[in-house]
Amino acid sequence: MTAESLLLVAQTPPPELDVIELFLRSGVMAKFVFAILAVLSVASWSVMISKALQYRRAERHGAEFLEVFRRSKRFSEVSAAAKRLFGTPLVGLFQAGYAEIDAQVKSAQEAARQAGTQGTAFRIRSLVGVERSLRRAIGVELGVLSKGTPLLATTASASPFIGLFGTVWGIMVAFDAISAGGSASINVVAPGIAEALINTAAGLAAAIPALVGYNYFGFRMRMLRSQMDDFVLEFLNLTERNFT
């Protein structure tokens, strides 16, 4: 080989390596791991968008419902407003408490009719029964608010380990290529390294937003739980003043 040829070889730039192209040429296992992470990421983002809209509606409707509840003189007026403010969990609590009061009042009216006394027709027998109905409704509403968040927790905790599995698999592919080719050049190890890096990044890309979303919506749910607890006390005070 002449000096000119050696100089030409030395000046020739190394071939560019496209990581995405290398990954697309990778094995079935790497693509399978990436597909799992992609599904988890898409699902968690869908949950986060849905929960963001749900909590925003709950807070907006909650403020309007409390305003109606505090200015109304009759529960029937609040019940009518509740039909259009369905986005807040306070509506579920009110409906549960109102249904219990209505059942107790009807029972008292029937007892008064049979006894021939109407003085206690609009009284309830048990404020504790109303409170139990409200507490039970809180559990139902919390179940609705928390729907979908287990997926965020699963994605946040499992995705890094799934990505780590893809990383280990890619390193194994790289070592296998070195063993088969007898060389450790970049062209030999690049496909395996590409598998490892892309699956590592995919695992983190799926886990980090899911973890942030899980903690954020957990905080929002605790705020709504506090609002529900306050509403229960307010509802019971109003019930005690008017029906006992």
C-alpha positions as CSV (number, residue, x, y, z in Angstrom):
1,M,0.0,0.0,0.0
2,T,1.4,3.4,-1.0
3,A,1.8,6.3,1.3
4,E,-1.0,8.1,-0.6
5,S,-3.3,5.2,0.1
6,L,-2.4,5.1,3.8
7,L,-3.0,8.8,4.0
8,L,-6.4,8.5,2.3
9,V,-7.5,5.7,4.7
10,A,-6.4,7.8,7.7
11,Q,-8.4,10.8,6.5
12,T,-11.5,8.8,5.8
13,P,-14.1,9.6,8.5
14,P,-15.6,6.6,10.4
15,P,-19.0,5.6,9.4
16,E,-21.8,7.4,11.2
17,L,-23.9,5.3,13.6
18,D,-27.6,6.0,13.8
19,V,-28.7,4.8,17.2
20,I,-32.4,4.5,16.1
21,E,-31.4,2.5,13.0
22,L,-29.3,0.2,15.1
23,F,-32.1,-0.3,17.5
24,L,-34.5,-1.1,14.7
25,R,-32.1,-3.8,13.5
26,S,-31.9,-5.2,17.0
27,G,-33.4,-8.5,18.3
28,V,-37.0,-9.4,19.2
29,M,-36.4,-9.2,23.0
30,A,-35.2,-5.5,22.8
31,K,-38.2,-4.5,20.8
32,F,-40.5,-6.4,23.1
33,V,-39.1,-4.6,26.2
34,F,-39.4,-1.3,24.4
35,A,-43.0,-2.1,23.4
36,I,-43.9,-2.8,27.1
37,L,-42.4,0.5,28.2
38,A,-44.1,2.4,25.4
39,V,-47.5,0.9,26.4
40,L,-47.0,1.8,30.0
41,S,-45.9,5.3,29.1
42,V,-48.9,5.9,26.9
43,A,-51.3,4.4,29.4
44,S,-49.9,6.5,32.3
45,W,-50.0,9.7,30.2
46,S,-53.6,8.9,29.4
47,V,-54.4,8.5,33.0
48,M,-52.7,11.7,34.0
49,I,-54.5,13.7,31.4
50,S,-57.8,12.2,32.4
51,K,-57.1,12.8,36.1
52,A,-56.1,16.4,35.5
53,L,-59.4,17.1,33.8
54,Q,-61.3,15.2,36.5
55,Y,-59.7,17.1,39.4
56,R,-60.0,20.4,37.7
57,R,-63.7,19.8,37.2
58,A,-64.1,18.6,40.8
59,E,-62.5,21.7,42.2
60,R,-64.5,24.0,40.0
61,H,-67.8,22.3,40.6
62,G,-67.0,21.9,44.3
63,A,-66.6,25.7,44.7
64,E,-70.0,26.3,43.0
65,F,-71.7,23.6,44.9
66,L,-70.6,24.9,48.3
67,E,-71.9,28.3,47.3
68,V,-75.3,26.9,46.4
69,F,-75.3,24.7,49.5
70,R,-74.6,27.7,51.9
71,R,-77.1,30.1,50.4
72,S,-80.0,27.7,49.9
73,K,-82.7,27.5,52.5
74,R,-84.0,24.0,51.5
75,F,-82.2,20.8,50.6
76,S,-84.5,20.4,47.6
77,E,-82.9,23.5,46.1
78,V,-79.4,22.0,46.6
79,S,-80.5,18.7,45.1
80,A,-81.7,20.5,42.0
81,A,-78.3,22.2,41.6
82,A,-76.4,19.0,42.3
83,K,-77.6,17.6,39.0
84,R,-75.5,20.0,37.0
85,L,-72.5,20.1,39.4
86,F,-71.9,16.3,39.2
87,G,-68.2,16.7,38.9
88,T,-67.5,17.3,42.6
89,P,-67.5,14.5,45.1
90,L,-69.5,16.7,47.4
91,V,-72.5,16.0,45.3
92,G,-72.2,12.3,46.1
93,L,-71.9,13.1,49.8
94,F,-74.9,15.4,49.8
95,Q,-77.1,12.9,47.9
96,A,-76.2,10.1,50.4
97,G,-76.9,12.4,53.4
98,Y,-80.1,13.8,51.8
99,A,-81.4,10.3,51.0
100,E,-80.8,9.1,54.6
101,I,-82.6,12.2,56.0
102,D,-85.5,11.7,53.5
103,A,-85.8,8.1,54.6
104,Q,-85.8,9.0,58.3
105,V,-88.3,11.8,57.8
106,K,-90.7,9.6,55.8
107,S,-90.4,7.0,58.6
108,A,-91.1,9.6,61.2
109,Q,-94.1,10.9,59.2
110,E,-95.5,7.4,58.9
111,A,-95.1,6.8,62.7
112,A,-96.7,10.2,63.4
113,R,-99.6,9.4,61.1
114,Q,-100.2,6.1,62.9
115,A,-99.9,7.8,66.3
116,G,-102.0,10.8,65.3
117,T,-99.3,13.3,66.2
118,Q,-97.8,15.5,63.5
119,G,-95.4,17.5,65.7
120,T,-92.4,15.3,65.1
121,A,-93.2,14.5,61.4
122,F,-90.1,16.3,60.1
123,R,-87.6,15.0,62.7
124,I,-85.0,12.4,62.2
125,R,-84.4,9.6,64.6
126,S,-80.6,9.2,64.3
127,L,-78.0,11.8,63.4
128,V,-75.5,9.0,63.7
129,G,-77.2,7.2,60.8
130,V,-76.8,10.3,58.6
131,E,-73.1,10.5,59.5
132,R,-72.6,6.9,58.7
133,S,-74.2,7.5,55.2
134,L,-71.9,10.4,54.7
135,R,-68.8,8.5,55.7
136,R,-69.7,5.6,53.5
137,A,-70.1,8.0,50.6
138,I,-66.6,9.4,51.3
139,G,-65.2,5.9,50.7
140,V,-67.1,5.6,47.4
141,E,-66.0,9.0,46.2
142,L,-62.4,8.3,47.1
143,G,-62.5,5.2,45.1
144,V,-63.7,7.2,42.1
145,L,-60.9,9.8,42.6
146,S,-58.2,7.2,43.0
147,K,-59.3,5.2,39.9
148,G,-56.3,4.9,37.5
149,T,-53.6,5.9,40.0
150,P,-52.5,2.3,40.7
151,L,-51.3,2.3,37.1
152,L,-49.2,5.3,37.7
153,A,-47.7,3.6,40.8
154,T,-47.0,0.5,38.8
155,T,-45.4,2.3,35.9
156,A,-43.3,4.4,38.3
157,S,-42.0,1.4,40.2
158,A,-41.8,-1.2,37.4
159,S,-40.5,0.7,34.4
160,P,-36.9,1.3,35.7
161,F,-36.5,-2.4,36.3
162,I,-38.0,-3.3,32.9
163,G,-35.6,-0.8,31.3
164,L,-32.8,-2.3,33.4
165,F,-33.6,-5.7,32.0
166,G,-33.4,-4.3,28.5
167,T,-30.0,-2.8,29.5
168,V,-28.6,-6.1,30.7
169,W,-30.0,-7.8,27.6
170,G,-28.3,-5.3,25.3
171,I,-25.0,-5.7,27.1
172,M,-25.3,-9.5,26.7
173,V,-25.9,-9.0,23.0
174,A,-22.8,-6.8,22.7
175,F,-20.6,-9.4,24.5
176,D,-22.1,-12.1,22.3
177,A,-21.2,-10.1,19.2
178,I,-17.6,-9.6,20.5
179,S,-17.3,-13.4,21.1
180,A,-18.7,-14.3,17.7
181,G,-16.7,-11.7,15.8
182,G,-13.5,-11.8,17.8
183,S,-13.3,-8.0,17.7
184,A,-14.5,-5.2,20.0
185,S,-14.9,-2.6,17.3
186,I,-17.7,-0.1,17.5
187,N,-19.4,-1.7,14.6
188,V,-19.6,-5.0,16.4
189,V,-20.8,-3.8,19.8
190,A,-23.0,-0.9,18.6
191,P,-26.3,-2.8,18.1
192,G,-26.1,-4.2,21.6
193,I,-25.2,-0.9,23.2
194,A,-28.0,0.8,21.3
195,E,-30.5,-1.7,22.7
196,A,-29.1,-1.1,26.2
197,L,-29.2,2.7,26.0
198,I,-32.6,3.1,24.4
199,N,-34.3,0.7,26.8
200,T,-32.7,2.4,29.8
201,A,-33.9,5.8,28.5
202,A,-37.3,4.4,27.8
203,G,-37.6,3.0,31.3
204,L,-36.7,6.4,32.9
205,A,-39.0,8.3,30.4
206,A,-41.9,6.1,31.5
207,A,-41.2,6.1,35.2
208,I,-40.4,9.7,36.0
209,P,-43.6,11.4,34.7
210,A,-45.7,8.6,36.3
211,L,-44.0,9.1,39.6
212,V,-44.5,12.9,39.5
213,G,-48.1,12.4,38.4
214,Y,-48.8,9.8,41.2
215,N,-47.5,12.1,43.9
216,Y,-49.2,15.2,42.5
217,F,-52.6,13.5,42.2
218,G,-52.2,12.0,45.6
219,F,-51.8,15.5,47.0
220,R,-54.9,16.7,45.1
221,M,-56.9,13.8,46.5
222,R,-55.8,14.6,50.0
223,M,-57.0,18.2,49.5
224,L,-60.4,16.9,48.2
225,R,-60.6,14.5,51.2
226,S,-60.1,17.4,53.5
227,Q,-62.9,19.3,51.7
228,M,-65.2,16.3,52.1
229,D,-64.5,16.0,55.8
230,D,-65.3,19.7,56.2
231,F,-68.5,19.3,54.2
232,V,-69.6,16.4,56.4
233,L,-69.3,18.5,59.5
234,E,-71.2,21.4,57.9
235,F,-73.9,19.0,56.6
236,L,-74.3,17.5,60.1
237,N,-74.5,20.8,61.8
238,L,-77.2,22.0,59.4
239,T,-79.1,18.7,59.8
240,E,-78.9,18.9,63.6
241,R,-80.3,22.4,63.6
242,N,-83.2,21.6,61.3
243,F,-84.2,18.0,61.8
244,T,-83.5,17.2,65.4
